[in-house]
Amino acid sequence: MKHLKFESAGTLKIIDWPPQLIEQIWGKLENKLDRSIVHSKESLWLELQKAWDNIGVEVLRKYTDTMPERCATVIAAKGGHTKY
């Protein structure tokens, strides 16, 4: 599992998160990627950078703000399927 660091009331905490979070963000990135101009690794990299820049902070915050709930849901499901 990966770790997320976040600050809450001046306290830095580290929590584990389920891999589905990154898959959701990759999905957002994929939707913003302009495949029509990707013809090489270099052009793919440039387009990925542009797509990443077009994902708003509010989208990323939506996912990071729900991490405690996501982790609790995964724990309750004992690692099984969740709504996330």
Backbone hydrogen bonds, N-H to C=O, Kabsch-Sander energy under -0.5 kcal/mol:
donor,donor_aa,acceptor,acceptor_aa,energy
2,K,17,W,-0.8
4,L,15,I,-2.2
6,F,13,K,-1.6
8,S,6,F,-0.5
8,S,11,T,-2.4
11,T,8,S,-1.6
13,K,6,F,-2.4
13,K,11,T,-0.5
15,I,4,L,-1.7
17,W,2,K,-1.4
21,L,18,P,-1.5
23,E,19,P,-1.4
24,Q,20,Q,-2.1
25,I,21,L,-2.0
26,W,22,I,-2.8
27,G,23,E,-2.0
28,K,24,Q,-1.8
29,L,25,I,-2.4
30,E,26,W,-3.0
31,N,27,G,-2.0
32,K,28,K,-1.2
33,L,29,L,-0.8
33,L,30,E,-0.7
35,R,33,L,-1.1
37,I,34,D,-1.1
38,V,35,R,-1.6
39,H,37,I,-0.8
44,L,40,S,-2.2
45,W,41,K,-2.6
46,L,42,E,-2.3
47,E,43,S,-2.4
48,L,44,L,-2.7
49,Q,45,W,-2.3
50,K,46,L,-2.2
51,A,47,E,-2.7
52,W,48,L,-2.8
53,D,49,Q,-2.3
54,N,50,K,-1.1
54,N,51,A,-0.5
55,I,52,W,-1.7
56,G,54,N,-0.7
59,V,56,G,-0.8
60,L,56,G,-1.6
61,R,57,V,-3.0
62,K,58,E,-1.8
63,Y,59,V,-1.3
64,T,60,L,-2.4
65,D,61,R,-3.2
66,T,62,K,-0.7
67,M,64,T,-1.3
70,R,66,T,-2.7
71,C,67,M,-3.1
72,A,68,P,-2.3
73,T,69,E,-2.2
74,V,70,R,-2.3
75,I,71,C,-2.6
76,A,72,A,-2.6
77,A,73,T,-1.9
78,K,75,I,-1.7
79,G,74,V,-2.8
80,G,77,A,-1.8
